């Protein structure tokens, strides 16, 4: 069953994020993906996370699609202009990729190619409207296409913001919805109360809102997130739980497993697991 159909019928959809390789050896990516075939609705293929050069999401997603796995291909405006973006999207659909996720992309200063220059010809909202236009049979120049795609696309949403920033984020979500976005994947959520506080603004039983469950690989990682990413709302209690565990890897797996159960019980349409390099631990989470 395709991702859109799962969400439409209310079947809890588990997504997993899987980074493309930094090289041409796809064996590890395919090995893990094969193990998850019956456990996940789709594999989310990032577009050069943290501005680190890797195999393109188009290439990696097409490889996984060829193995019979449904994918969600991320698309970032940072590295390509409107010509390249539209060309990649048409190539993706022709290759069997119908799910697209628009992401903002991190600053190139955080990446591994410091002399690279950002393109940012269009922004995410403009890309959303461009995708809608492609689905209606025309490109951004108004030229009629020889065959139109039928994308199911979505975008990011940060529920952990506060005050005016949260209001702007909610307004942005509405603009994406107006442009045709069918789902929204959140930034990592460690405290479900963050989403409960938005219950009067977002109907999670109607909106295809998919929270991200990030795997905590170490106490140091958890502390870094708490200190430097306050909008993730990672609690002292969770850090202490991980710190006291005799087997921290096993505890991290258990924390992720419990988070999935909480989100399912709360009525969300799905969840995305972000393994942060622990792709081989995913089968243990999805028992």
C-alpha positions as CSV (number, residue, x, y, z in Angstrom):
1,X,0.0,0.0,0.0
2,X,1.4,3.4,-1.0
3,X,2.2,5.9,1.7
4,X,-0.7,8.3,0.7
5,X,-3.1,5.4,0.9
6,X,-1.9,4.3,4.3
7,X,-2.3,7.9,5.6
8,X,-5.7,8.2,4.0
9,X,-7.1,5.1,5.7
10,X,-5.5,5.9,9.0
11,X,-2.9,3.1,9.1
12,X,0.0,4.2,11.3
13,X,2.9,4.7,8.9
14,X,6.4,4.2,10.1
15,X,9.0,6.0,8.1
16,X,12.8,5.6,8.5
17,X,15.4,8.1,7.4
18,X,18.4,6.5,5.6
19,X,21.4,8.6,4.4
20,X,22.8,7.8,1.0
21,X,26.4,6.6,1.1
22,X,29.3,8.9,0.7
23,X,30.6,6.9,-2.2
24,X,29.3,4.3,-4.6
25,X,29.1,1.3,-2.2
26,X,25.4,0.9,-1.7
27,X,25.6,-2.6,0.0
28,X,25.1,-1.3,3.6
29,X,22.1,0.9,2.6
30,X,20.4,-1.9,0.7
31,X,21.2,-4.5,3.3
32,X,19.4,-2.5,6.1
33,X,16.6,-1.4,3.8
34,X,15.9,-5.0,2.9
35,X,15.6,-5.9,6.6
36,X,13.0,-3.2,7.0
37,X,10.9,-4.0,4.0
38,X,8.0,-5.4,5.9
39,X,8.2,-3.1,8.8
40,X,8.1,0.4,7.3
41,X,5.8,2.3,5.0
42,X,8.7,4.2,3.3
43,X,12.3,5.1,3.5
44,X,13.1,8.9,3.6
45,X,16.2,9.7,1.6
46,X,17.8,13.0,2.8
47,X,19.2,15.6,0.5
48,X,22.8,16.1,1.7
49,X,22.1,16.5,5.4
50,X,24.3,19.1,7.2
51,X,25.6,20.1,3.8
52,X,27.8,17.1,3.6
53,X,28.3,15.7,0.1
54,X,26.8,12.3,-0.5
55,X,25.2,10.3,-3.3
56,X,22.2,12.4,-4.5
57,X,18.8,11.5,-3.0
58,X,17.6,11.0,-6.6
59,X,20.2,8.2,-7.2
60,X,19.8,6.6,-3.8
61,X,16.0,6.7,-3.9
62,X,15.9,5.1,-7.4
63,X,18.2,2.3,-6.2
64,X,15.9,1.6,-3.2
65,X,12.8,1.8,-5.5
66,X,14.4,-0.7,-7.8
67,X,14.6,-3.1,-4.8
68,X,10.9,-2.7,-4.2
69,X,11.0,-0.2,-1.4
70,X,8.8,2.9,-1.4
71,X,10.8,6.1,-0.8
72,X,10.3,9.7,0.1
73,X,12.9,11.8,-1.7
74,X,13.9,15.0,0.0
75,X,14.5,18.0,-2.1
76,X,16.5,21.1,-1.0
77,X,16.7,24.4,-2.9
78,X,20.1,25.2,-1.6
79,X,22.1,23.4,-4.2
80,X,20.1,23.5,-7.4
81,X,18.3,26.2,-9.5
82,X,14.7,25.9,-10.7
83,X,15.8,24.1,-13.9
84,X,17.7,21.4,-12.1
85,X,15.0,21.0,-9.5
86,X,12.2,20.5,-12.0
87,X,14.4,18.2,-14.1
88,X,15.2,16.0,-11.0
89,X,11.6,15.9,-10.0
90,X,10.5,14.7,-13.5
91,X,13.3,12.1,-13.5
92,X,12.3,10.9,-10.0
93,X,8.7,10.4,-11.1
94,X,9.7,8.6,-14.2
95,X,11.8,6.3,-12.0
96,X,8.9,5.4,-9.8
97,X,9.4,8.0,-7.0
98,X,6.1,9.7,-6.2
99,X,6.7,11.0,-2.6
100,X,8.6,14.2,-2.2
101,X,9.6,16.1,1.0
102,X,10.7,19.7,0.7
103,X,13.5,20.6,3.2
104,X,15.3,23.9,3.9
105,X,18.8,22.5,4.1
106,X,21.5,23.5,6.5
107,X,24.0,26.3,6.0
108,X,26.9,25.3,3.8
109,X,29.2,26.5,6.6
110,X,28.3,23.3,8.6
111,X,29.3,21.0,5.7
112,X,32.4,19.5,4.3
113,X,32.8,21.7,1.2
114,X,33.4,25.1,2.6
115,X,34.1,26.7,-0.8
116,X,30.7,25.7,-2.1
117,X,28.2,28.5,-3.0
118,X,24.5,28.2,-2.2
119,X,22.1,28.6,-5.1
120,X,18.7,29.3,-3.4
121,X,17.2,30.3,-6.7
122,X,13.7,29.6,-5.2
123,X,12.6,28.8,-1.7
124,X,10.6,25.9,-0.3
125,X,7.2,27.5,-0.8
126,X,8.0,28.4,-4.4
127,X,9.1,24.8,-4.9
128,X,5.8,23.6,-3.5
129,X,3.9,25.7,-6.0
130,X,6.2,24.5,-8.7
131,X,5.5,20.8,-7.8
132,X,1.7,21.6,-7.9
133,X,2.3,23.2,-11.3
134,X,4.1,20.1,-12.6
135,X,1.2,17.9,-11.4
136,X,-1.1,20.2,-13.4
137,X,1.0,19.6,-16.5
138,X,3.1,22.8,-16.7
139,X,6.6,23.8,-15.7
140,X,7.6,27.1,-14.0
141,X,7.8,28.8,-17.3
142,X,4.3,27.9,-18.1
143,X,5.3,25.4,-20.8
144,X,3.0,22.3,-21.2
145,X,4.6,19.0,-20.2
146,X,4.6,15.9,-22.2
147,X,2.9,13.9,-19.5
148,X,2.4,15.2,-15.9
149,X,3.5,13.6,-12.6
150,X,1.2,12.9,-9.7
151,X,3.4,13.7,-6.7
152,X,2.4,13.3,-3.0
153,X,4.6,15.9,-1.4
154,X,5.1,17.4,2.0
155,X,7.4,19.6,4.0
156,X,9.1,20.1,7.4
157,X,7.4,21.5,10.5
158,X,9.0,22.7,13.8
159,X,6.5,22.3,16.6
160,X,9.0,23.3,19.3
161,X,9.2,27.0,18.4
162,X,7.6,29.5,20.7
163,X,5.9,32.9,20.5
164,X,6.1,34.8,17.2
165,X,8.4,32.1,15.7
166,X,5.7,29.5,16.3
167,X,3.0,31.7,14.8
168,X,5.2,32.2,11.7
169,X,5.8,28.4,11.5
170,X,2.0,27.7,11.7
171,X,1.3,30.3,9.0
172,X,4.0,28.7,6.8
173,X,2.4,25.3,7.3
174,X,-0.9,26.8,6.1
175,X,0.8,28.2,3.0
176,X,2.3,24.8,2.2
177,X,-1.2,23.2,2.6
178,X,-2.6,25.8,0.2
179,X,0.1,24.8,-2.3
180,X,-0.9,21.2,-2.1
181,X,1.3,19.7,0.6
182,X,-0.2,16.4,1.9
183,X,2.0,15.7,4.9
184,X,4.4,17.3,7.3
185,X,7.3,15.7,9.1
186,X,8.4,17.4,12.3
187,X,11.8,18.2,13.7
188,X,12.7,15.7,16.5
189,X,10.2,15.4,19.3
190,X,11.3,14.2,22.7
191,X,8.4,15.5,24.7
192,X,4.9,14.7,23.4
193,X,3.6,17.6,25.4
194,X,5.0,19.9,22.7
195,X,2.6,18.5,20.3
196,X,-0.3,18.3,22.8
197,X,0.1,22.1,23.3
198,X,-0.7,22.5,19.6
199,X,-3.8,20.3,19.8
200,X,-6.1,23.3,19.5
201,X,-4.2,24.5,16.4
202,X,-3.6,21.2,14.6
203,X,-6.0,18.3,14.3
204,X,-3.6,15.4,14.3
205,X,-6.3,13.0,13.3
206,X,-7.0,15.0,10.1
207,X,-3.6,16.5,9.4
208,X,-0.9,14.1,8.2
209,X,1.5,15.2,10.8
210,X,4.4,12.8,11.3
211,X,6.6,13.4,14.3
212,X,10.3,12.5,14.1
213,X,11.8,10.2,16.7
214,X,15.5,10.8,16.9
215,X,17.7,8.0,18.3
216,X,19.9,9.2,21.2
217,X,23.3,7.6,20.6
218,X,25.0,8.8,23.8
219,X,24.6,11.0,26.9
220,X,26.9,13.5,25.2
221,X,24.7,13.7,22.2
222,X,21.6,14.2,24.4
223,X,23.3,17.0,26.4
224,X,24.5,18.7,23.2
225,X,20.9,18.8,21.9
226,X,19.6,20.1,25.2
227,X,22.1,22.9,25.4
228,X,22.2,23.9,21.7
229,X,18.8,23.0,20.3
230,X,16.3,24.2,22.9
231,X,13.3,23.9,20.5
232,X,13.8,20.1,20.7
233,X,12.7,20.1,24.4
234,X,14.9,17.3,25.6
235,X,14.4,16.8,29.4
236,X,16.8,16.2,32.2
237,X,14.8,13.2,33.1
238,X,15.4,11.6,29.7
239,X,19.2,12.3,30.0
240,X,19.3,10.8,33.5
241,X,17.5,7.7,32.2
242,X,20.1,7.2,29.5
243,X,23.0,8.1,31.9
244,X,21.9,5.5,34.5
245,X,21.4,2.7,32.0
246,X,24.0,-0.1,32.2
247,X,23.6,-0.7,28.5
248,X,23.1,2.7,26.9
249,X,22.7,1.4,23.4
250,X,19.9,-1.0,24.4
251,X,18.3,1.9,26.4
252,X,18.4,4.2,23.4
253,X,16.7,1.5,21.3
254,X,14.0,1.1,24.1
255,X,13.5,4.9,24.3
256,X,12.9,5.1,20.5
257,X,10.5,2.1,20.7
258,X,8.5,3.6,23.5
259,X,8.3,7.0,21.6
260,X,6.8,5.2,18.6
261,X,4.2,3.6,20.8
262,X,3.2,6.9,22.5
263,X,2.8,8.6,19.1
264,X,0.7,5.7,17.8
265,X,-1.6,5.8,20.9
266,X,-1.9,9.6,20.6
267,X,-3.5,9.3,17.2
268,X,-0.8,10.6,14.9
269,X,-0.8,9.3,11.4
270,X,2.7,8.0,11.6
271,X,6.3,8.7,12.8
272,X,9.7,8.9,11.3
273,X,12.7,7.3,12.9
274,X,16.0,9.2,12.5
275,X,18.8,6.8,13.3
276,X,21.6,9.3,13.2
277,X,24.0,6.7,11.7
278,X,22.5,3.8,13.6
279,X,20.7,2.4,10.6
280,X,21.6,-1.1,11.6
281,X,19.8,-0.7,15.0
282,X,16.5,0.1,13.2
283,X,15.3,-3.6,13.1
284,X,15.7,-3.7,16.9
285,X,13.4,-0.7,17.3
286,X,10.8,-2.0,14.9
287,X,10.3,-5.5,16.4
